[in-house]
Amino acid sequence: MHHKQLTASTLARLHQNQVALGEAVWQLAKWIEQRGSTEVAQGVRGQLLLMTQNSALINQALSELIESQLDT
C-alpha cells in the first residue's frame, strides 16, 4: 500500500514539474515573438497546446489514482 501512495505522489510531482516547464516555455515563446520570430513562437505554442491537452487528462487520472488510495 505504501508503494501505491508513493507512486501516486511521485506522479503528481512529475506532473507539477511538467506544468511548470510548460509555463516557462510559454514565457520564452512570448519573449521570442516580441523579438520578431513569430513563426518559431507559433510552433512552440502548438506543442504547448498539445501538452496542455495531455495535462488535463493526466491531472484527471492522477486525481482518480489518489482518490482510490484514500478509499483503501
NUMAR-881503 format. One record per residue: residue number from 1; x, y, z of N, C-alpha, C, O, CB in turn; residue in one letter. Coordinates in Angstrom, 2 decimals, decimal comma, m for minus. Glycine has a CB too. Example, Ala and Ser with C-alpha at 12.3 -4.5 7.8 and 13.67 -1.06 7.14 Angstrom:
<pts>
PT  i  n_x  n_y  n_z  ca_x  ca_y  ca_z  c_x  c_y  c_z  o_x  o_y  o_z  cb_x  cb_y  cb_z  aa
PT  1  13,19  m5,69  7,80  12,30  m4,50  7,80  13,20  m3,30  7,80  14,24  m3,32  8,46  11,31  m4,47  9,05  A;
PT  2  12,85  m2,25  7,08  13,67  m1,06  7,14  12,90  0,03  7,87  13,41  1,14  8,04  14,08  m0,60  5,72  S;
</pts>
This chain:
<pts>
PT  i  n_x  n_y  n_z  ca_x  ca_y  ca_z  c_x  c_y  c_z  o_x  o_y  o_z  cb_x  cb_y  cb_z  aa
PT  1  0,83  m1,19  0,00  0,00  0,00  0,00  0,88  1,26  0,00  0,56  2,23  m0,69  m0,94  0,00  1,22  M;
PT  2  1,95  1,24  0,75  2,85  2,39  0,79  3,41  2,70  m0,59  3,57  3,86  m0,96  4,00  2,15  1,78  H;
PT  3  3,70  1,65  m1,36  4,25  1,85  m2,70  3,24  2,54  m3,62  3,63  3,36  m4,46  4,66  0,50  m3,31  H;
PT  4  1,97  2,23  m3,47  0,95  2,87  m4,29  0,85  4,36  m3,96  0,71  5,18  m4,86  m0,41  2,19  m4,08  K;
PT  5  0,92  4,70  m2,68  0,88  6,11  m2,29  2,11  6,85  m2,80  2,02  7,98  m3,28  0,78  6,24  m0,75  Q;
PT  6  3,25  6,20  m2,69  4,49  6,79  m3,18  4,44  7,00  m4,69  4,89  8,04  m5,20  5,69  5,91  m2,80  L;
PT  7  3,90  6,04  m5,40  3,78  6,15  m6,85  2,85  7,31  m7,22  3,19  8,12  m8,08  3,25  4,84  m7,46  T;
PT  8  1,71  7,40  m6,56  0,76  8,47  m6,85  1,38  9,84  m6,54  1,22  10,78  m7,32  m0,53  8,28  m6,04  A;
PT  9  2,07  9,94  m5,43  2,70  11,19  m5,04  3,80  11,59  m6,02  3,92  12,75  m6,39  3,27  11,08  m3,63  S;
PT  10  4,59  10,62  m6,43  5,68  10,88  m7,38  5,12  11,32  m8,73  5,63  12,26  m9,34  6,56  9,64  m7,55  T;
PT  11  4,09  10,64  m9,20  3,48  11,02  m10,48  2,88  12,42  m10,40  2,97  13,18  m11,37  2,39  10,00  m10,87  L;
PT  12  2,28  12,77  m9,28  1,70  14,10  m9,12  2,80  15,17  m9,18  2,61  16,22  m9,79  0,93  14,20  m7,79  A;
PT  13  3,93  14,90  m8,54  5,04  15,87  m8,57  5,66  15,96  m9,97  6,05  17,05  m10,40  6,12  15,46  m7,55  R;
PT  14  5,75  14,86  m10,68  6,23  14,90  m12,06  5,31  15,74  m12,93  5,75  16,50  m13,78  6,36  13,48  m12,63  L;
PT  15  4,02  15,59  m12,70  3,04  16,38  m13,44  3,20  17,86  m13,12  3,13  18,70  m14,01  1,61  15,90  m13,12  H;
PT  16  3,40  18,19  m11,85  3,64  19,59  m11,47  4,87  20,14  m12,19  4,86  21,27  m12,66  3,81  19,72  m9,94  Q;
PT  17  5,91  19,33  m12,27  7,12  19,76  m12,98  6,84  20,00  m14,45  7,33  20,96  m15,03  8,22  18,71  m12,82  N;
PT  18  6,04  19,13  m15,06  5,70  19,28  m16,47  4,94  20,59  m16,69  5,21  21,32  m17,64  4,85  18,08  m16,95  Q;
PT  19  4,01  20,88  m15,82  3,23  22,11  m15,94  4,13  23,33  m15,76  4,01  24,31  m16,50  2,08  22,13  m14,90  V;
PT  20  5,03  23,27  m14,79  5,96  24,39  m14,56  6,87  24,62  m15,77  7,11  25,76  m16,16  6,81  24,12  m13,31  A;
PT  21  7,37  23,54  m16,35  8,21  23,67  m17,54  7,41  24,25  m18,71  7,92  25,07  m19,47  8,79  22,31  m17,93  L;
PT  22  6,18  23,83  m18,83  5,31  24,37  m19,88  5,12  25,87  m19,73  5,15  26,60  m20,71  3,96  23,67  m19,86  G;
PT  23  4,91  26,32  m18,50  4,75  27,75  m18,25  6,03  28,52  m18,59  5,97  29,61  m19,15  4,36  27,99  m16,79  E;
PT  24  7,17  27,95  m18,25  8,45  28,59  m18,56  8,65  28,70  m20,07  9,08  29,73  m20,58  9,62  27,81  m17,92  A;
PT  25  8,32  27,63  m20,78  8,46  27,63  m22,24  7,48  28,62  m22,86  7,80  29,28  m23,85  8,23  26,21  m22,82  V;
PT  26  6,29  28,73  m22,28  5,30  29,70  m22,78  5,87  31,12  m22,68  5,73  31,91  m23,62  3,97  29,60  m21,96  W;
PT  27  6,52  31,43  m21,56  7,13  32,75  m21,39  8,25  32,97  m22,41  8,40  34,07  m22,94  7,67  32,90  m19,96  Q;
PT  28  9,03  31,94  m22,67  10,08  32,05  m23,68  9,49  32,29  m25,07  10,03  33,07  m25,85  10,94  30,78  m23,68  L;
PT  29  8,40  31,61  m25,37  7,74  31,80  m26,67  7,26  33,24  m26,81  7,37  33,84  m27,88  6,56  30,82  m26,84  A;
PT  30  6,72  33,77  m25,75  6,26  35,16  m25,76  7,44  36,11  m26,01  7,33  37,05  m26,79  5,56  35,52  m24,42  K;
PT  31  8,55  35,85  m25,34  9,75  36,66  m25,49  10,27  36,58  m26,93  10,65  37,59  m27,52  10,84  36,21  m24,50  W;
PT  32  10,28  35,38  m27,48  10,74  35,18  m28,86  9,85  35,93  m29,84  10,34  36,58  m30,76  10,77  33,68  m29,22  I;
PT  33  8,55  35,85  m29,62  7,61  36,52  m30,52  7,79  38,04  m30,47  7,71  38,71  m31,50  6,16  36,15  m30,16  E;
PT  34  8,03  38,58  m29,29  8,23  40,02  m29,14  9,47  40,50  m29,89  9,59  41,69  m30,19  8,35  40,38  m27,67  Q;
PT  35  10,37  39,59  m30,18  11,59  39,93  m30,90  11,51  39,61  m32,38  12,51  39,64  m33,09  12,76  39,23  m30,29  R;
PT  36  10,31  39,29  m32,85  10,08  39,15  m34,28  10,04  37,74  m34,84  9,78  37,57  m36,03  11,10  39,87  m34,97  G;
PT  37  10,28  36,75  m34,04  10,26  35,37  m34,55  8,89  34,73  m34,32  8,75  33,79  m33,54  11,36  34,52  m33,88  S;
PT  38  7,90  35,25  m35,01  6,53  34,77  m34,79  6,35  33,32  m35,23  5,58  32,58  m34,62  5,54  35,65  m35,52  T;
PT  39  7,05  32,92  m36,29  6,92  31,54  m36,77  7,42  30,54  m35,72  6,78  29,51  m35,49  7,71  31,36  m38,09  E;
PT  40  8,54  30,84  m35,10  9,08  29,98  m34,05  8,13  29,94  m32,86  7,83  28,88  m32,32  10,49  30,46  m33,60  V;
PT  41  7,65  31,11  m32,46  6,73  31,19  m31,31  5,45  30,40  m31,58  4,94  29,75  m30,68  6,38  32,66  m31,01  A;
PT  42  4,94  30,46  m32,80  3,73  29,71  m33,14  3,99  28,20  m33,06  3,13  27,46  m32,58  3,25  30,08  m34,55  Q;
PT  43  5,14  27,77  m33,51  5,48  26,34  m33,41  5,56  25,88  m31,97  5,07  24,81  m31,62  6,80  26,07  m34,10  G;
PT  44  6,18  26,70  m31,13  6,28  26,37  m29,71  4,89  26,31  m29,09  4,58  25,39  m28,33  7,15  27,40  m28,96  V;
PT  45  4,06  27,27  m29,40  2,70  27,30  m28,83  1,88  26,10  m29,28  1,04  25,59  m28,52  1,99  28,59  m29,24  R;
PT  46  2,10  25,64  m30,49  1,40  24,44  m30,95  1,74  23,23  m30,10  0,86  22,45  m29,73  1,74  24,15  m32,41  G;
PT  47  3,00  23,08  m29,78  3,42  21,97  m28,93  2,92  22,14  m27,50  2,56  21,17  m26,83  4,94  21,83  m28,93  Q;
PT  48  2,89  23,39  m27,04  2,38  23,66  m25,69  0,89  23,37  m25,60  0,40  22,93  m24,56  2,65  25,11  m25,29  L;
PT  49  0,17  23,60  m26,68  m1,26  23,28  m26,70  m1,46  21,78  m26,51  m2,33  21,36  m25,75  m1,91  23,75  m28,01  L;
PT  50  m0,67  20,98  m27,20  m0,74  19,53  m27,04  m0,43  19,14  m25,60  m1,10  18,30  m25,02  0,24  18,83  m28,01  L;
PT  51  0,59  19,76  m25,03  0,95  19,48  m23,65  m0,18  19,85  m22,70  m0,44  19,13  m21,73  2,22  20,22  m23,28  M;
PT  52  m0,84  20,96  m22,96  m1,96  21,39  m22,12  m3,12  20,40  m22,20  m3,73  20,08  m21,19  m2,43  22,79  m22,53  T;
PT  53  m3,41  19,93  m23,39  m4,48  18,95  m23,55  m4,14  17,66  m22,81  m4,99  17,09  m22,12  m4,73  18,65  m25,04  Q;
PT  54  m2,92  17,20  m22,95  m2,50  16,00  m22,24  m2,48  16,22  m20,74  m2,78  15,31  m19,97  m1,12  15,55  m22,71  N;
PT  55  m2,12  17,41  m20,32  m2,05  17,72  m18,90  m3,41  17,56  m18,23  m3,49  17,07  m17,11  m1,53  19,14  m18,70  S;
PT  56  m4,45  17,97  m18,90  m5,79  17,83  m18,33  m6,13  16,36  m18,10  m6,69  16,00  m17,07  m6,84  18,48  m19,27  A;
PT  57  m5,79  15,51  m19,05  m6,05  14,08  m18,92  m5,18  13,45  m17,83  m5,64  12,61  m17,07  m5,82  13,36  m20,25  L;
PT  58  m3,92  13,87  m17,77  m3,02  13,37  m16,74  m3,53  13,78  m15,37  m3,54  12,97  m14,44  m1,58  13,89  m16,96  I;
PT  59  m3,94  15,03  m15,23  m4,44  15,52  m13,96  m5,67  14,74  m13,51  m5,80  14,40  m12,34  m4,77  17,01  m14,06  N;
PT  60  m6,56  14,44  m14,43  m7,75  13,65  m14,11  m7,36  12,25  m13,65  m7,89  11,75  m12,66  m8,69  13,57  m15,34  Q;
PT  61  m6,45  11,62  m14,36  m6,01  10,28  m13,98  m5,32  10,28  m12,61  m5,54  9,37  m11,81  m5,06  9,71  m15,03  A;
PT  62  m4,50  11,29  m12,35  m3,85  11,38  m11,05  m4,87  11,58  m9,93  m4,74  10,99  m8,86  m2,85  12,54  m11,05  L;
PT  63  m5,86  12,39  m10,18  m6,91  12,60  m9,18  m7,62  11,30  m8,86  m7,88  11,00  m7,69  m7,92  13,65  m9,67  S;
PT  64  m7,93  10,53  m9,88  m8,59  9,24  m9,67  m7,68  8,27  m8,92  m8,14  7,52  m8,05  m9,03  8,64  m11,01  E;
PT  65  m6,40  8,28  m9,26  m5,45  7,41  m8,59  m5,32  7,77  m7,11  m5,34  6,89  m6,25  m4,08  7,49  m9,27  L;
PT  66  m5,20  9,04  m6,82  m5,07  9,49  m5,44  m6,36  9,22  m4,67  m6,32  8,81  m3,51  m4,72  10,99  m5,40  I;
PT  67  m7,50  9,45  m5,30  m8,79  9,20  m4,66  m8,94  7,71  m4,33  m9,46  7,35  m3,27  m9,95  9,67  m5,56  E;
PT  68  m8,49  6,86  m5,24  m8,58  5,42  m4,99  m7,71  5,01  m3,81  m8,02  4,05  m3,11  m8,19  4,63  m6,24  S;
PT  69  m6,60  5,73  m3,60  m5,74  5,44  m2,46  m6,41  5,86  m1,15  m6,17  5,24  m0,11  m4,40  6,15  m2,61  Q;
PT  70  m7,22  6,89  m1,19  m7,92  7,34  0,00  m9,03  6,36  0,40  m9,37  6,23  1,58  m8,51  8,73  m0,22  L;
PT  71  m9,58  5,67  m0,59  m10,66  4,72  m0,35  m10,17  3,42  0,27  m10,95  2,68  0,86  m11,37  4,42  m1,64  D;
PT  72  m8,87  3,13  0,13  m8,34  1,86  0,64  m7,83  1,99  2,05  m7,35  1,01  2,63  m7,23  1,34  m0,25  T;
</pts>
